[in-house]
Amino acid sequence: MAKASLHSGGASSGSAKHNDKKRNFKKESNSQNLDYIDDNRIQDNINLMFSNGQFVVTEKDLQQIARESYEEVFGKALEEQNQKAINARHLERIRTIDDWMKDSKHGARETILQIGSDENRATKNGKELTNAELKEELLSCFNELNTYVTEILGEHYQPMHAAIHMDELTPHMHWDYSIAETDSKSGTLKPGANKGLEQAGIEPPNIGRIEEIQKLEQEKENQRAETEGREPKKVKATTNRYNNRLVTLTSMVREKWENIVLSHGIEIEKSEHCDRQHEDQNRYRQKQLQTDISMKTEEISNLEAAVSNLEEKKRNLDNEIISKTHFVAILDNEIAEKSKKNKDLDKMIRGKEEYLSEYLSNEK
């Protein structure tokens, strides 16, 4: 039975020129050992550019698309980097967009997608797909896959260009994209697969193993620091070619690709090699979710305790206010009574003064 395959490669500095529908390998390579290419089907090749959320057929050449995409997405980041080089008076560090596109660290990544092969043609409803039908299915399934990658990576996924090759024994498509990281200070997008995937929430397939190695290395560093009489350095978590974020992403995208092809009614054999990695990633995310829930629960408990404490203080203050209000009321009553007594005394004194004045007047 046919398979829906996905092969993820590294940086693809020359893929735009290589994959363009106008290519002529036989002429460029000056070789006749390219019998797998059918010159009569070259006109069936198509170039694709990303527009309004999906890939559409275009007459633009892929190199032009790639450069325009890089300029739009990473132009600002390149300007910022070059300005830093100028400020530091290291003019030799100034780079151009073309330099970045050719650099393995900054260049786009390439993935090859395929449904069936020359030996095992893909079938639908029991019938082999014609080349025209296969071409249509490739584009339709690919756009669904593109939507999925956009959903899981967000702005960290930057699609560049794609191409469907129908002139080879096995029709297939090339998909070029960049993984971008967000600069923590400026918020600018710049090329960075590992950091970009980390920011998107993608972790290595076996995060536990990485944490275990980090713990062992930290213990060694602590011992060295103690022997040398210095403060220990913090050991960073390290990955390898078999246990990194790109491995996880490839596994997730491959599984989604197969599910999309199956959902189109195309009969394929589903692979199993990515299941374990995907399960590990799910277990890690579940573990992280449980940790987050525990932390949030503890925060809520602390907040509830703080609220309870404040309510107790409020009750004490309310009681104190009531007590003082009562005391003030008693003082007010005492003041009122003494004020009344003062008035009565004043009246009595005035009366006596009048009587005395009248008496003295009569004596004279």
Secondary structure, DSSP 8 states (H G I E B T S, - for coil): ---EEEEEEEE-TTHHHHH-TT--HHHHHT-S--TTB-GGGGGG-EEEEEETTEEEEESS-HHHHHHHHHHHHHHHHHHHHHHHHHHTT-GGG---HHHHHHSTTTS-EEEEEEES-SSS--EETTEE--HHHHHHHHHHHHHHHHHHHHHHHGGGEEEEEEEEE-SBSS-EEEEEEEEEEE-TTT--EEE-HHHHHHHTT---TTHHHHHHHHHHHHHHHHHHHHHHTS---------BTTBSHHHHHHHHHHHHHHHHHHHTTEE-----TTHHHHHHHHHHHHHHHHHHHHHHHHHHHHHHHHHHHHHHHHHHHHHHHHHHHHHHHHHHHHHHHHHHHHHHHHHHHHHHHHHHHHHHHHH-
